[in-house]
Amino acid sequence: MTLRLQPKPARDLVSMRYSLPGNAAAAKLVVRDSQGRTVQEFTVGGEQGQVQWPLQRLASGVYSVSLIQGGRATETQQLIVQP
């Protein structure tokens, strides 16, 4: 399982690319703020895919994006949102 965020840092839009094992059930991309509060969740599936997320309503700062399957985070990336 892999997770890639582009661009880094981001301003207006972030692209979250993921890959899952071929036999994987649905997974989630979970975005959390620096206090650990969930600010957005995306349900994803398939062996690979991409989510485009507009950031206009998100405050600038540091966030974490986790790829979660089976109730556990398999990969986490840092997302820096600039003003």
C-alpha positions as CSV (number, residue, x, y, z in Angstrom):
1,M,0.0,0.0,0.0
2,T,1.3,3.4,-0.9
3,L,0.2,7.0,-0.6
4,R,1.6,10.0,-2.4
5,L,0.6,13.7,-2.0
6,Q,1.3,16.3,-4.6
7,P,2.2,19.1,-4.6
8,K,4.1,19.6,-1.4
9,P,3.4,22.1,0.0
10,A,-0.1,22.7,-1.4
11,R,-2.2,25.8,-1.8
12,D,-5.4,25.4,-3.8
13,L,-5.6,21.6,-4.5
14,V,-3.9,18.4,-3.4
15,S,-3.7,15.2,-5.4
16,M,-3.7,12.1,-3.2
17,R,-2.6,9.0,-5.1
18,Y,-2.9,5.6,-3.5
19,S,-2.4,1.9,-4.3
20,L,-3.9,-1.1,-2.5
21,P,-3.3,-4.8,-2.8
22,G,-5.4,-6.5,-5.4
23,N,-7.6,-8.3,-2.9
24,A,-8.0,-5.3,-0.6
25,A,-11.4,-4.3,0.6
26,A,-12.4,-0.6,0.6
27,A,-10.1,1.7,2.5
28,K,-10.2,5.3,3.7
29,L,-8.1,8.4,3.3
30,V,-8.4,10.4,6.5
31,V,-7.2,13.9,6.9
32,R,-6.4,15.2,10.4
33,D,-5.3,18.5,11.8
34,S,-2.4,19.1,14.1
35,Q,-4.6,18.3,17.1
36,G,-5.6,14.9,15.7
37,R,-9.2,16.0,14.8
38,T,-10.6,14.5,11.6
39,V,-11.3,17.2,9.1
40,Q,-12.2,15.0,6.0
41,E,-12.6,11.4,5.1
42,F,-12.7,9.8,1.6
43,T,-13.7,6.2,1.0
44,V,-11.5,4.7,-1.7
45,G,-11.3,1.3,-3.5
46,G,-9.7,-0.5,-6.4
47,E,-6.1,-1.4,-6.8
48,Q,-5.1,2.3,-7.3
49,G,-6.6,5.6,-7.7
50,Q,-6.5,9.3,-7.0
51,V,-8.5,11.9,-5.1
52,Q,-8.3,15.5,-6.0
53,W,-9.2,17.7,-3.0
54,P,-9.7,21.5,-3.2
55,L,-8.2,23.2,-0.2
56,Q,-9.9,26.6,-0.3
57,R,-11.9,26.0,2.9
58,L,-9.0,24.6,4.8
59,A,-6.9,26.8,7.1
60,S,-3.2,27.0,6.4
61,G,-1.1,24.7,8.5
62,V,0.1,21.1,8.9
63,Y,-2.2,18.1,8.5
64,S,-1.7,14.4,8.3
65,V,-3.3,12.2,5.6
66,S,-3.6,8.5,6.5
67,L,-4.4,5.5,4.3
68,I,-6.5,3.3,6.6
69,Q,-7.6,-0.3,5.9
70,G,-8.9,-2.8,8.4
71,G,-9.1,-0.2,11.1
72,R,-5.4,0.7,11.0
73,A,-3.2,3.2,9.3
74,T,-1.0,1.6,6.7
75,E,0.7,4.8,5.6
76,T,0.6,8.4,6.7
77,Q,1.9,11.5,4.9
78,Q,2.3,15.0,6.0
79,L,0.3,17.7,4.1
80,I,1.4,21.3,4.5
81,V,-1.2,23.8,3.3
82,Q,0.1,27.3,2.5
83,P,-2.0,30.5,2.4
